[in-house]
Amino acid sequence: MSSGRVPETAGSSEAPEQVMGVQPPNFSWVIPGRLAGLALPRLPAHYQFLLAQGVRHLVSLTERGPPHGDSCPGLTLHRLRIPDFCPPDPEQIDRFVQIVDEANAQGEMRELRLREMADLPSASHLCEGAGSKPKW
């Protein structure tokens, strides 16, 4: 039995997956609406999902860039290139905090960091070594 509701994409030539995307693996908000973490996005639909969530910046902490990283023009990709299974160096921590601060200053409140490996430090660990409290 139908609920009588018309999907928001009705009349659109795009499939719902193309409009909303597909949630990337292990996506969750660390600070709701401002900072999230996820595993490596591998599909263009993952980037569409991030954009639909209001994410405007993706910070990659991996040596290799994420596949299809250029598939979503509304999303800015920042690459810190941290070797696998290694912690970030102080300059990389400072750069991460700078990216967040600049996005906040521009009113782009939703920042995203990317984790490919479970052994990489969490966002809170990245900020602890920066010498100052996070400004999120």
N, CA, C and O atoms as a Tinker XYZ file with bonds, in Angstrom:
   544  protein
     1  N      0.832000   -1.168000    0.000000    73     2
     2  CA     0.000000    0.000000    0.000000    64     1     3
     3  C      0.882000    1.238000    0.000000    63     2     4     5
     4  O      1.857000    1.300000    0.749000    81     3
     5  N      0.562000    2.207000   -0.814000    73     3     6
     6  CA     1.351000    3.422000   -0.962000    64     5     7
     7  C      1.032000    4.396000    0.161000    63     6     8     9
     8  O     -0.099000    4.455000    0.642000    81     7
     9  N      2.047000    5.166000    0.578000    73     7    10
    10  CA     1.852000    6.150000    1.640000    64     9    11
    11  C      1.225000    7.430000    1.094000    63    10    12    13
    12  O      0.816000    8.295000    1.869000    81    11
    13  N      1.146000    7.560000   -0.230000    73    11    14
    14  CA     0.579000    8.758000   -0.827000    64    13    15
    15  C      1.584000    9.887000   -0.942000    63    14    16    17
    16  O      1.276000   10.934000   -1.513000    81    15
    17  N      2.793000    9.690000   -0.403000    73    15    18
    18  CA     3.827000   10.721000   -0.477000    64    17    19
    19  C      4.560000   10.620000   -1.801000    63    18    20    21
    20  O      4.827000    9.523000   -2.292000    81    19
    21  N      4.881000   11.764000   -2.373000    73    19    22
    22  CA     5.634000   11.814000   -3.615000    64    21    23
    23  C      7.092000   12.040000   -3.260000    63    22    24    25
    24  O      7.410000   12.989000   -2.542000    81    23
    25  N      7.992000   11.183000   -3.750000    73    23    26
    26  CA     9.406000   11.377000   -3.444000    64    25    27
    27  C      9.868000   12.745000   -3.931000    63    26    28    29
    28  O      9.377000   13.255000   -4.938000    81    27
    29  N     10.835000   13.342000   -3.193000    73    27    30
    30  CA    11.351000   14.652000   -3.559000    64    29    31
    31  C     11.953000   14.668000   -4.948000    63    30    32    33
    32  O     12.010000   15.723000   -5.578000    81    31
    33  N     12.402000   13.531000   -5.438000    73    31    34
    34  CA    13.034000   13.482000   -6.740000    64    33    35
    35  C     12.031000   13.218000   -7.850000    63    34    36    37
    36  O     12.425000   13.055000   -9.005000    81    35
    37  N     10.745000   13.174000   -7.527000    73    35    38
    38  CA     9.737000   12.925000   -8.552000    64    37    39
    39  C      9.826000   14.011000   -9.604000    63    38    40    41
    40  O      9.950000   15.193000   -9.282000    81    39
    41  N      9.765000   13.613000  -10.840000    73    39    42
    42  CA     9.865000   14.553000  -11.943000    64    41    43
    43  C     11.303000   14.832000  -12.346000    63    42    44    45
    44  O     11.550000   15.468000  -13.371000    81    43
    45  N     12.241000   14.369000  -11.558000    73    43    46
    46  CA    13.647000   14.557000  -11.865000    64    45    47
    47  C     14.120000   13.390000  -12.721000    63    46    48    49
    48  O     13.660000   12.259000  -12.565000    81    47
    49  N     15.050000   13.685000  -13.630000    73    47    50
    50  CA    15.589000   12.623000  -14.470000    64    49    51
    51  C     16.698000   11.866000  -13.748000    63    50    52    53
    52  O     17.173000   10.846000  -14.247000    81    51
    53  N     17.121000   12.356000  -12.567000    73    51    54
    54  CA    18.184000   11.701000  -11.823000    64    53    55
    55  C     17.596000   10.700000  -10.839000    63    54    56    57
    56  O     16.530000   10.920000  -10.264000    81    55
    57  N     18.312000    9.600000  -10.658000    73    55    58
    58  CA    17.910000    8.611000   -9.662000    64    57    59
    59  C     18.178000    9.184000   -8.277000    63    58    60    61
    60  O     19.061000   10.031000   -8.142000    81    59
    61  N     17.455000    8.759000   -7.235000    73    59    62
    62  CA    17.691000    9.268000   -5.887000    64    61    63
    63  C     19.142000    9.126000   -5.440000    63    62    64    65
    64  O     19.653000   10.006000   -4.745000    81    63
    65  N     19.823000    8.039000   -5.820000    73    63    66
    66  CA    21.215000    7.838000   -5.434000    64    65    67
    67  C     22.101000    8.930000   -6.002000    63    66    68    69
    68  O     23.084000    9.314000   -5.368000    81    67
    69  N     21.772000    9.447000   -7.203000    73    67    70
    70  CA    22.581000   10.489000   -7.812000    64    69    71
    71  C     22.346000   11.829000   -7.125000    63    70    72    73
    72  O     23.257000   12.653000   -7.055000    81    71
    73  N     21.151000   12.054000   -6.623000    73    71    74
    74  CA    20.823000   13.306000   -5.975000    64    73    75
    75  C     21.412000   13.341000   -4.565000    63    74    76    77
    76  O     22.071000   14.313000   -4.195000    81    75
    77  N     21.182000   12.292000   -3.778000    73    75    78
    78  CA    21.610000   12.253000   -2.386000    64    77    79
    79  C     22.951000   11.551000   -2.187000    63    78    80    81
    80  O     23.608000   11.757000   -1.168000    81    79
    81  N     23.354000   10.744000   -3.126000    73    79    82
    82  CA    24.583000    9.997000   -2.980000    64    81    83
    83  C     24.400000    8.771000   -2.103000    63    82    84    85
    84  O     23.284000    8.398000   -1.745000    81    83
    85  N     25.512000    8.164000   -1.771000    73    83    86
    86  CA    25.538000    6.955000   -0.947000    64    85    87
    87  C     26.497000    7.216000    0.209000    63    86    88    89
    88  O     27.618000    7.681000    0.001000    81    87
    89  N     26.054000    6.916000    1.426000    73    87    90
    90  CA    26.898000    7.170000    2.590000    64    89    91
    91  C     28.203000    6.389000    2.482000    63    90    92    93
    92  O     28.187000    5.179000    2.255000    81    91
    93  N     29.346000    7.083000    2.644000    73    91    94
    94  CA    30.636000    6.378000    2.604000    64    93    95
    95  C     30.793000    5.486000    3.835000    63    94    96    97
    96  O     30.110000    5.685000    4.840000    81    95
    97  N     31.689000    4.506000    3.757000    73    95    98
    98  CA    31.902000    3.607000    4.897000    64    97    99
    99  C     32.332000    4.377000    6.142000    63    98   100   101
   100  O     33.135000    5.308000    6.074000    81    99
   101  N     31.779000    3.967000    7.277000    73    99   102
   102  CA    32.155000    4.488000    8.597000    64   101   103
   103  C     31.965000    5.997000    8.760000    63   102   104   105
   104  O     32.661000    6.621000    9.562000    81   103
   105  N     31.046000    6.583000    8.021000    73   103   106
   106  CA    30.777000    8.015000    8.169000    64   105   107
   107  C     30.066000    8.274000    9.493000    63   106   108   109
   108  O     29.088000    7.603000    9.824000    81   107
   109  N     30.561000    9.247000   10.241000    73   107   110
   110  CA    29.856000    9.707000   11.442000    64   109   111
   111  C     30.344000   11.110000   11.779000    63   110   112   113
   112  O     31.474000   11.493000   11.474000    81   111
   113  N     29.455000   11.860000   12.416000    73   111   114
   114  CA    29.806000   13.206000   12.853000    64   113   115
   115  C     30.580000   13.120000   14.160000    63   114   116   117
   116  O     30.137000   12.461000   15.100000    81   115
   117  N     31.728000   13.778000   14.227000    73   115   118
   118  CA    32.513000   13.900000   15.451000    64   117   119
   119  C     31.943000   15.078000   16.246000    63   118   120   121
   120  O     31.702000   14.970000   17.448000    81   119
   121  N     31.733000   16.188000   15.566000    73   119   122
   122  CA    31.026000   17.356000   16.093000    64   121   123
   123  C     29.874000   17.579000   15.120000    63   122   124   125
   124  O     30.105000   18.021000   13.994000    81   123
   125  N     28.651000   17.287000   15.521000    73   123   126
   126  CA    27.518000   17.321000   14.583000    64   125   127
   127  C     27.451000   18.600000   13.748000    63   126   128   129
   128  O     27.414000   19.715000   14.268000    81   127
   129  N     27.437000   18.390000   12.435000    73   127   130
   130  CA    27.330000   19.484000   11.488000    64   129   131
   131  C     28.602000   20.263000   11.250000    63   130   132   133
   132  O     28.617000   21.190000   10.440000    81   131
   133  N     29.698000   19.896000   11.956000    73   131   134
   134  CA    30.931000   20.667000   11.828000    64   133   135
   135  C     32.156000   19.833000   11.487000    63   134   136   137
   136  O     33.010000   20.285000   10.724000    81   135
   137  N     32.261000   18.637000   12.031000    73   135   138
   138  CA    33.444000   17.804000   11.813000    64   137   139
   139  C     32.997000   16.352000   11.780000    63   138   140   141
   140  O     32.315000   15.881000   12.690000    81   139
   141  N     33.385000   15.648000   10.725000    73   139   142
   142  CA    33.005000   14.245000   10.582000    64   141   143
   143  C     34.231000   13.415000   10.251000    63   142   144   145
   144  O     35.266000   13.941000    9.843000    81   143
   145  N     34.099000   12.127000   10.431000    73   143   146
   146  CA    35.148000   11.194000   10.063000    64   145   147
   147  C     34.546000   10.100000    9.194000    63   146   148   149
   148  O     33.349000    9.825000    9.272000    81   147
   149  N     35.367000    9.486000    8.376000    73   147   150
   150  CA    34.904000    8.412000    7.513000    64   149   151
   151  C     36.086000    7.636000    6.976000    63   150   152   153
   152  O     37.231000    8.082000    7.061000    81   151
   153  N     35.798000    6.471000    6.422000    73   151   154
   154  CA    36.810000    5.704000    5.709000    64   153   155
   155  C     36.971000    6.325000    4.323000    63   154   156   157
   156  O     36.229000    7.235000    3.952000    81   155
   157  N     37.910000    5.845000    3.589000    73   155   158
   158  CA    38.204000    6.378000    2.267000    64   157   159
   159  C     36.990000    6.297000    1.349000    63   158   160   161
   160  O     36.486000    5.203000    1.094000    81   159
   161  N     36.509000    7.446000    0.844000    73   159   162
   162  CA    35.409000    7.380000   -0.127000    64   161   163
   163  C     35.938000    6.807000   -1.442000    63   162   164   165
   164  O     37.011000    7.194000   -1.905000    81   163
   165  N     35.195000    5.898000   -2.031000    73   163   166
   166  CA    35.680000    5.231000   -3.248000    64   165   167
   167  C     34.792000    5.460000   -4.460000    63   166   168   169
   168  O     35.191000    5.158000   -5.585000    81   167
   169  N     33.594000    5.988000   -4.245000    73   167   170
   170  CA    32.641000    6.159000   -5.346000    64   169   171
   171  C     32.253000    7.621000   -5.504000    63   170   172   173
   172  O     32.217000    8.349000   -4.512000    81   171
   173  N     31.960000    8.076000   -6.719000    73   171   174
   174  CA    31.447000    9.442000   -6.881000    64   173   175
   175  C     30.208000    9.685000   -6.022000    63   174   176   177
   176  O     30.000000   10.802000   -5.549000    81   175
   177  N     29.386000    8.663000   -5.815000    73   175   178
   178  CA    28.177000    8.811000   -4.995000    64   177   179
   179  C     28.522000    9.122000   -3.541000    63   178   180   181
   180  O     27.717000    9.743000   -2.847000    81   179
   181  N     29.703000    8.707000   -3.058000    73   179   182
   182  CA    30.128000    9.045000   -1.701000    64   181   183
   183  C     30.326000   10.555000   -1.577000    63   182   184   185
   184  O     29.937000   11.155000   -0.575000    81   183
   185  N     30.928000   11.165000   -2.594000    73   183   186
   186  CA    31.163000   12.609000   -2.576000    64   185   187
   187  C     29.842000   13.372000   -2.667000    63   186   188   189
   188  O     29.688000   14.423000   -2.046000    81   187
   189  N     28.899000   12.850000   -3.432000    73   187   190
   190  CA    27.583000   13.482000   -3.523000    64   189   191
   191  C     26.886000   13.445000   -2.164000    63   190   192   193
   192  O     26.230000   14.412000   -1.778000    81   191
   193  N     27.021000   12.344000   -1.444000    73   191   194
   194  CA    26.454000   12.240000   -0.106000    64   193   195
   195  C     27.050000   13.311000    0.803000    63   194   196   197
   196  O     26.319000   14.003000    1.511000    81   195
   197  N     28.372000   13.447000    0.783000    73   195   198
   198  CA    29.037000   14.439000    1.631000    64   197   199
   199  C     28.532000   15.842000    1.318000    63   198   200   201
   200  O     28.229000   16.618000    2.225000    81   199
   201  N     28.444000   16.157000    0.050000    73   199   202
   202  CA    27.953000   17.468000   -0.360000    64   201   203
   203  C     26.512000   17.680000    0.103000    63   202   204   205
   204  O     26.158000   18.770000    0.552000    81   203
   205  N     25.687000   16.649000   -0.004000    73   203   206
   206  CA    24.294000   16.740000    0.438000    64   205   207
   207  C     24.201000   16.949000    1.954000    63   206   208   209
   208  O     23.214000   17.503000    2.437000    81   207
   209  N     25.217000   16.511000    2.710000    73   207   210
   210  CA    25.260000   16.712000    4.157000    64   209   211
   211  C     25.760000   18.111000    4.518000    63   210   212   213
   212  O     25.764000   18.481000    5.692000    81   211
   213  N     26.179000   18.882000    3.530000    73   211   214
   214  CA    26.686000   20.228000    3.782000    64   213   215
   215  C     28.195000   20.289000    3.902000    63   214   216   217
   216  O     28.745000   21.348000    4.201000    81   215
   217  N     28.878000   19.171000    3.674000    73   215   218
   218  CA    30.334000   19.143000    3.743000    64   217   219
   219  C     30.891000   19.889000    2.539000    63   218   220   221
   220  O     30.469000   19.646000    1.409000    81   219
   221  N     31.827000   20.788000    2.771000    73   219   222
   222  CA    32.434000   21.560000    1.684000    64   221   223
   223  C     33.938000   21.318000    1.572000    63   222   224   225
   224  O     34.551000   21.654000    0.558000    81   223
   225  N     34.534000   20.731000    2.619000    73   223   226
   226  CA    35.978000   20.463000    2.634000    64   225   227
   227  C     36.217000   19.023000    3.057000    63   226   228   229
   228  O     35.634000   18.543000    4.029000    81   227
   229  N     37.075000   18.342000    2.320000    73   227   230
   230  CA    37.469000   16.971000    2.621000    64   229   231
   231  C     38.976000   16.982000    2.828000    63   230   232   233
   232  O     39.724000   17.357000    1.926000    81   231
   233  N     39.425000   16.575000    4.006000    73   231   234
   234  CA    40.846000   16.541000    4.321000    64   233   235
   235  C     41.305000   15.096000    4.268000    63   234   236   237
   236  O     40.901000   14.279000    5.096000    81   235
   237  N     42.149000   14.781000    3.296000    73   235   238
   238  CA    42.674000   13.436000    3.140000    64   237   239
   239  C     43.963000   13.301000    3.932000    63   238   240   241
   240  O     44.880000   14.109000    3.785000    81   239
   241  N     44.028000   12.277000    4.772000    73   239   242
   242  CA    45.218000   12.007000    5.579000    64   241   243
   243  C     45.971000   10.788000    5.060000    63   242   244   245
   244  O     46.677000   10.128000    5.823000    81   243
   245  N     45.834000   10.487000    3.797000    73   243   246
   246  CA    46.458000    9.306000    3.205000    64   245   247
   247  C     47.521000    9.715000    2.183000    63   246   248   249
   248  O     47.466000   10.808000    1.617000    81   247
   249  N     48.485000    8.824000    1.956000    73   247   250
   250  CA    49.537000    9.110000    0.974000    64   249   251
   251  C     48.957000    9.288000   -0.427000    63   250   252   253
   252  O     49.296000   10.230000   -1.144000    81   251
   253  N     48.077000    8.363000   -0.799000    73   251   254
   254  CA    47.438000    8.451000   -2.117000    64   253   255
   255  C     46.118000    9.173000   -1.962000    63   254   256   257
   256  O     45.420000    9.013000   -0.960000    81   255
   257  N     45.785000    9.958000   -2.951000    73   255   258
   258  CA    44.517000   10.669000   -2.908000    64   257   259
   259  C     43.348000    9.716000   -3.062000    63   258   260   261
   260  O     43.503000    8.627000   -3.613000    81   259
   261  N     42.187000   10.111000   -2.584000    73   259   262
   262  CA    41.013000    9.246000   -2.714000    64   261   263
   263  C     40.585000    9.138000   -4.168000    63   262   264   265
   264  O     40.664000   10.121000   -4.905000    81   263
   265  N     40.131000    7.961000   -4.599000    73   263   266
   266  CA    39.677000    7.813000   -5.981000    64   265   267
   267  C     38.470000    8.719000   -6.235000    63   266   268   269
   268  O     37.633000    8.919000   -5.355000    81   267
   269  N     38.399000    9.244000   -7.415000    73   267   270
   270  CA    37.307000   10.126000   -7.847000    64   269   271
   271  C     37.246000   11.404000   -7.017000    63   270   272   273
   272  O     36.186000   12.019000   -6.905000    81   271
   273  N     38.375000   11.809000   -6.433000    73   271   274
   274  CA    38.415000   12.998000   -5.591000    64   273   275
   275  C     38.027000   14.274000   -6.312000    63   274   276   277
   276  O     37.682000   15.272000   -5.677000    81   275
   277  N     38.081000   14.247000   -7.629000    73   275   278
   278  CA    37.718000   15.435000   -8.406000    64   277   279
   279  C     36.318000   15.324000   -9.011000    63   278   280   281
   280  O     35.954000   16.104000   -9.891000    81   279
   281  N     35.536000   14.355000   -8.537000    73   279   282
   282  CA    34.230000   14.103000   -9.153000    64   281   283
   283  C     33.129000   15.028000   -8.648000    63   282   284   285
   284  O     32.019000   15.004000   -9.180000    81   283
   285  N     33.410000   15.836000   -7.641000    73   283   286
   286  CA    32.375000   16.691000   -7.054000    64   285   287
   287  C     32.921000   18.114000   -6.924000    63   286   288   289
   288  O     33.592000   18.429000   -5.942000    81   287
   289  N     32.643000   18.967000   -7.894000    73   287   290
   290  CA    33.213000   20.316000   -7.899000    64   289   291
   291  C     32.869000   21.158000   -6.664000    63   290   292   293
   292  O     33.617000   22.084000   -6.348000    81   291
   293  N     31.797000   20.884000   -5.972000    73   291   294
   294  CA    31.424000   21.661000   -4.795000    64   293   295
   295  C     32.208000   21.318000   -3.548000    63   294   296   297
   296  O     32.039000   21.961000   -2.512000    81   295
   297  N     33.065000   20.312000   -3.632000    73   295   298
   298  CA    33.834000   19.819000   -2.489000    64   297   299
   299  C     35.311000   20.112000   -2.724000    63   298   300   301
   300  O     35.859000   19.725000   -3.755000    81   299
   301  N     35.963000   20.793000   -1.778000    73   299   302
   302  CA    37.393000   21.087000   -1.886000    64   301   303
   303  C     38.174000   19.978000   -1.195000    63   302   304   305
   304  O     37.936000   19.680000   -0.025000    81   303
   305  N     39.106000   19.367000   -1.922000    73   303   306
   306  CA    39.935000   18.300000   -1.370000    64   305   307
   307  C     41.267000   18.882000   -0.915000    63   306   308   309
   308  O     41.964000   19.534000   -1.692000    81   307
   309  N     41.617000   18.645000    0.344000    73   307   310
   310  CA    42.897000   19.043000    0.922000    64   309   311
   311  C     43.659000   17.760000    1.212000    63   310   312   313
   312  O     43.108000   16.829000    1.799000    81   311
   313  N     44.935000   17.703000    0.801000    73   311   314
   314  CA    45.713000   16.478000    1.003000    64   313   315
   315  C     46.890000   16.736000    1.923000    63   314   316   317
   316  O     47.712000   17.614000    1.657000    81   315
   317  N     46.975000   15.970000    3.013000    73   315   318
   318  CA    48.084000   16.105000    3.946000    64   317   319
   319  C     49.135000   15.012000    3.757000    63   318   320   321
   320  O     50.233000   15.128000    4.302000    81   319
   321  N     48.837000   13.974000    3.016000    73   319   322
   322  CA    49.779000   12.909000    2.637000    64   321   323
   323  C     50.587000   12.347000    3.802000    63   322   324   325
   324  O     51.811000   12.472000    3.845000    81   323
   325  N     49.891000   11.732000    4.733000    73   323   326
   326  CA    50.532000   11.092000    5.878000    64   325   327
   327  C     50.783000    9.626000    5.513000    63   326   328   329
   328  O     49.854000    8.922000    5.116000    81   327
   329  N     52.042000    9.157000    5.644000    73   327   330
   330  CA    52.314000    7.757000    5.317000    64   329   331
   331  C     51.446000    6.817000    6.153000    63   330   332   333
   332  O     51.157000    7.090000    7.318000    81   331
   333  N     51.038000    5.709000    5.540000    73   331   334
   334  CA    50.216000    4.717000    6.230000    64   333   335
   335  C     50.875000    4.276000    7.538000    63   334   336   337
   336  O     52.086000    4.066000    7.605000    81   335
   337  N     50.042000    4.142000    8.574000    73   335   338
   338  CA    50.440000    3.674000    9.895000    64   337   339
   339  C     51.407000    4.619000   10.616000    63   338   340   341
   340  O     52.088000    4.212000   11.556000    81   339
   341  N     51.466000    5.877000   10.176000    73   339   342
   342  CA    52.319000    6.873000   10.823000    64   341   343
   343  C     51.463000    8.018000   11.356000    63   342   344   345
   344  O     50.436000    8.351000   10.764000    81   343
   345  N     51.877000    8.620000   12.464000    73   343   346
   346  CA    51.137000    9.780000   12.962000    64   345   347
   347  C     51.482000   11.012000   12.121000    63   346   348   349
   348  O     52.523000   11.048000   11.464000    81   347
   349  N     50.619000   12.004000   12.144000    73   347   350
   350  CA    50.948000   13.240000   11.426000    64   349   351
   351  C     52.081000   13.967000   12.141000    63   350   352   353
   352  O     52.234000   13.843000   13.356000    81   351
   353  N     52.880000   14.732000   11.379000    73   351   354
   354  CA    53.918000   15.532000   12.022000    64   353   355
   355  C     53.301000   16.859000   12.483000    63   354   356   357
   356  O     52.181000   17.180000   12.086000    81   355
   357  N     54.004000   17.626000   13.304000    73   355   358
   358  CA    53.425000   18.871000   13.829000    64   357   359
   359  C     52.960000   19.842000   12.737000    63   358   360   361
   360  O     51.955000   20.532000   12.913000    81   359
   361  N     53.673000   19.901000   11.625000    73   359   362
   362  CA    53.264000   20.794000   10.539000    64   361   363
   363  C     51.933000   20.343000    9.924000    63   362   364   365
   364  O     51.099000   21.172000    9.560000    81   363
   365  N     51.744000   19.037000    9.812000    73   363   366
   366  CA    50.484000   18.518000    9.270000    64   365   367
   367  C     49.326000   18.788000   10.234000    63   366   368   369
   368  O     48.216000   19.095000    9.800000    81   367
   369  N     49.579000   18.678000   11.514000    73   367   370
   370  CA    48.555000   18.998000   12.510000    64   369   371
   371  C     48.182000   20.471000   12.399000    63   370   372   373
   372  O     47.003000   20.825000   12.382000    81   371
   373  N     49.202000   21.326000   12.323000    73   371   374
   374  CA    48.944000   22.766000   12.184000    64   373   375
   375  C     48.152000   23.061000   10.920000    63   374   376   377
   376  O     47.246000   23.894000   10.935000    81   375
   377  N     48.486000   22.386000    9.826000    73   375   378
   378  CA    47.776000   22.615000    8.558000    64   377   379
   379  C     46.317000   22.183000    8.675000    63   378   380   381
   380  O     45.428000   22.870000    8.171000    81   379
   381  N     46.061000   21.053000    9.335000    73   379   382
   382  CA    44.689000   20.591000    9.534000    64   381   383
   383  C     43.879000   21.643000   10.295000    63   382   384   385
   384  O     42.773000   21.996000    9.887000    81   383
   385  N     44.436000   22.138000   11.397000    73   383   386
   386  CA    43.753000   23.153000   12.203000    64   385   387
   387  C     43.540000   24.421000   11.380000    63   386   388   389
   388  O     42.488000   25.054000   11.476000    81   387
   389  N     44.529000   24.792000   10.576000    73   387   390
   390  CA    44.406000   25.978000    9.716000    64   389   391
   391  C     43.261000   25.811000    8.704000    63   390   392   393
   392  O     42.498000   26.750000    8.472000    81   391
   393  N     43.143000   24.642000    8.114000    73   391   394
   394  CA    42.052000   24.376000    7.156000    64   393   395
   395  C     40.705000   24.552000    7.845000    63   394   396   397
   396  O     39.797000   25.176000    7.296000    81   395
   397  N     40.578000   24.000000    9.051000    73   395   398
   398  CA    39.324000   24.116000    9.807000    64   397   399
   399  C     39.051000   25.583000   10.134000    63   398   400   401
   400  O     37.934000   26.063000    9.943000    81   399
   401  N     40.065000   26.295000   10.624000    73   399   402
   402  CA    39.888000   27.708000   10.972000    64   401   403
   403  C     39.475000   28.537000    9.767000    63   402   404   405
   404  O     38.579000   29.375000    9.872000    81   403
   405  N     40.117000   28.317000    8.622000    73   403   406
   406  CA    39.784000   29.080000    7.420000    64   405   407
   407  C     38.365000   28.784000    6.948000    63   406   408   409
   408  O     37.645000   29.692000    6.534000    81   407
   409  N     37.960000   27.515000    7.010000    73   407   410
   410  CA    36.598000   27.159000    6.612000    64   409   411
   411  C     35.582000   27.822000    7.540000    63   410   412   413
   412  O     34.556000   28.323000    7.079000    81   411
   413  N     35.860000   27.828000    8.832000    73   411   414
   414  CA    34.965000   28.474000    9.795000    64   413   415
   415  C     34.900000   29.978000    9.546000    63   414   416   417
   416  O     33.824000   30.571000    9.621000    81   415
   417  N     36.041000   30.599000    9.251000    73   415   418
   418  CA    36.075000   32.041000    9.000000    64   417   419
   419  C     35.272000   32.414000    7.760000    63   418   420   421
   420  O     34.723000   33.513000    7.678000    81   419
   421  N     35.206000   31.501000    6.800000    73   419   422
   422  CA    34.455000   31.752000    5.565000    64   421   423
   423  C     32.996000   31.335000    5.711000    63   422   424   425
   424  O     32.234000   31.394000    4.746000    81   423
   425  N     32.604000   30.917000    6.904000    73   423   426
   426  CA    31.229000   30.495000    7.117000    64   425   427
   427  C     30.948000   29.092000    6.622000    63   426   428   429
   428  O     29.790000   28.682000    6.555000    81   427
   429  N     31.984000   28.351000    6.275000    73   427   430
   430  CA    31.832000   26.965000    5.820000    64   429   431
   431  C     32.052000   26.075000    7.035000    63   430   432   433
   432  O     33.124000   25.500000    7.228000    81   431
   433  N     31.023000   25.981000    7.833000    73   431   434
   434  CA    31.136000   25.367000    9.152000    64   433   435
   435  C     31.351000   23.867000    9.141000    63   434   436   437
   436  O     31.784000   23.306000   10.148000    81   435
   437  N     31.066000   23.209000    8.049000    73   435   438
   438  CA    31.171000   21.752000    8.051000    64   437   439
   439  C     32.489000   21.319000    7.443000    63   438   440   441
   440  O     32.737000   21.507000    6.252000    81   439
   441  N     33.301000   20.754000    8.256000    73   439   442
   442  CA    34.628000   20.304000    7.861000    64   441   443
   443  C     34.667000   18.794000    7.984000    63   442   444   445
   444  O     34.020000   18.223000    8.861000    81   443
   445  N     35.405000   18.157000    7.129000    73   443   446
   446  CA    35.458000   16.708000    7.157000    64   445   447
   447  C     36.900000   16.256000    7.129000    63   446   448   449
   448  O     37.714000   16.791000    6.377000    81   447
   449  N     37.211000   15.282000    7.939000    73   447   450
   450  CA    38.538000   14.690000    7.839000    64   449   451
   451  C     38.375000   13.254000    7.382000    63   450   452   453
   452  O     37.341000   12.630000    7.623000    81   451
   453  N     39.378000   12.740000    6.734000    73   451   454
   454  CA    39.315000   11.418000    6.123000    64   453   455
   455  C     40.306000   10.494000    6.801000    63   454   456   457
   456  O     41.465000   10.860000    6.995000    81   455
   457  N     39.854000    9.277000    7.170000    73   455   458
   458  CA    40.735000    8.252000    7.723000    64   457   459
   459  C     40.626000    7.014000    6.853000    63   458   460   461
   460  O     39.537000    6.475000    6.658000    81   459
   461  N     41.746000    6.571000    6.338000    73   459   462
   462  CA    41.723000    5.316000    5.594000    64   461   463
   463  C     42.047000    4.154000    6.522000    63   462   464   465
   464  O     41.469000    3.074000    6.398000    81   463
   465  N     42.957000    4.372000    7.438000    73   463   466
   466  CA    43.398000    3.290000    8.302000    64   465   467
   467  C     42.925000    3.536000    9.728000    63   466   468   469
   468  O     42.983000    4.664000   10.218000    81   467
   469  N     42.462000    2.493000   10.388000    73   467   470
   470  CA    41.948000    2.633000   11.751000    64   469   471
   471  C     43.050000    3.046000   12.727000    63   470   472   473
   472  O     42.757000    3.582000   13.796000    81   471
   473  N     44.309000    2.802000   12.373000    73   471   474
   474  CA    45.412000    3.122000   13.272000    64   473   475
   475  C     45.818000    4.585000   13.254000    63   474   476   477
   476  O     46.637000    4.999000   14.074000    81   475
   477  N     45.262000    5.391000   12.332000    73   475   478
   478  CA    45.597000    6.808000   12.327000    64   477   479
   479  C     44.933000    7.479000   13.518000    63   478   480   481
   480  O     43.886000    7.024000   13.978000    81   479
   481  N     45.534000    8.568000   14.030000    73   479   482
   482  CA    44.946000    9.242000   15.187000    64   481   483
   483  C     43.584000    9.835000   14.860000    63   482   484   485
   484  O     43.287000   10.157000   13.709000    81   483
   485  N     42.763000    9.971000   15.892000    73   483   486
   486  CA    41.453000   10.590000   15.714000    64   485   487
   487  C     41.618000   12.095000   15.617000    63   486   488   489
   488  O     42.705000   12.617000   15.865000    81   487
   489  N     40.558000   12.795000   15.259000    73   487   490
   490  CA    40.598000   14.251000   15.134000    64   489   491
   491  C     41.024000   14.891000   16.446000    63   490   492   493
   492  O     41.770000   15.870000   16.429000    81   491
   493  N     40.573000   14.368000   17.584000    73   491   494
   494  CA    40.954000   14.963000   18.862000    64   493   495
   495  C     42.453000   14.825000   19.097000    63   494   496   497
   496  O     43.077000   15.724000   19.661000    81   495
   497  N     43.036000   13.708000   18.669000    73   495   498
   498  CA    44.480000   13.549000   18.817000    64   497   499
   499  C     45.229000   14.500000   17.907000    63   498   500   501
   500  O     46.294000   14.995000   18.277000    81   499
   501  N     44.705000   14.762000   16.742000    73   499   502
   502  CA    45.351000   15.703000   15.835000    64   501   503
   503  C     45.442000   17.075000   16.473000    63   502   504   505
   504  O     46.446000   17.769000   16.307000    81   503
   505  N     44.424000   17.472000   17.189000    73   503   506
   506  CA    44.393000   18.806000   17.776000    64   505   507
   507  C     45.185000   18.889000   19.064000    63   506   508   509
   508  O     45.716000   19.949000   19.393000    81   507
   509  N     45.275000   17.794000   19.797000    73   507   510
   510  CA    45.990000   17.830000   21.076000    64   509   511
   511  C     47.450000   18.221000   20.889000    63   510   512   513
   512  O     48.018000   18.908000   21.737000    81   511
   513  N     48.059000   17.797000   19.798000    73   511   514
   514  CA    49.467000   18.088000   19.577000    64   513   515
   515  C     49.720000   19.427000   18.923000    63   514   516   517
   516  O     50.877000   19.767000   18.676000    81   515
   517  N     48.693000   20.200000   18.630000    73   515   518
   518  CA    48.861000   21.451000   17.898000    64   517   519
   519  C     49.301000   22.600000   18.790000    63   518   520   521
   520  O     49.623000   23.674000   18.281000    81   519
   521  N     49.327000   22.409000   20.117000    73   519   522
   522  CA    49.786000   23.457000   20.992000    64   521   523
   523  C     48.703000   24.449000   21.385000    63   522   524   525
   524  O     48.974000   25.398000   22.121000    81   523
   525  N     47.492000   24.245000   20.912000    73   523   526
   526  CA    46.393000   25.123000   21.304000    64   525   527
   527  C     45.097000   24.327000   21.263000    63   526   528   529
   528  O     45.022000   23.265000   20.646000    81   527
   529  N     44.091000   24.851000   21.922000    73   527   530
   530  CA    42.792000   24.185000   21.918000    64   529   531
   531  C     42.152000   24.312000   20.552000    63   530   532   533
   532  O     42.334000   25.336000   19.893000    81   531
   533  N     41.404000   23.305000   20.095000    73   531   534
   534  CA    40.702000   23.431000   18.833000    64   533   535
   535  C     39.710000   24.582000   18.892000    63   534   536   537
   536  O     39.129000   24.855000   19.942000    81   535
   537  N     39.517000   25.251000   17.771000    73   535   538
   538  CA    38.626000   26.408000   17.702000    64   537   539
   539  C     37.285000   26.057000   17.105000    63   538   540   541
   540  O     36.556000   26.942000   16.658000    81   539
   541  N     36.941000   24.762000   17.088000    73   539   542
   542  CA    35.665000   24.375000   16.505000    64   541   543
   543  C     34.604000   24.733000   17.484000    63   542   544
   544  O     33.423000   24.505000   17.225000    81   543
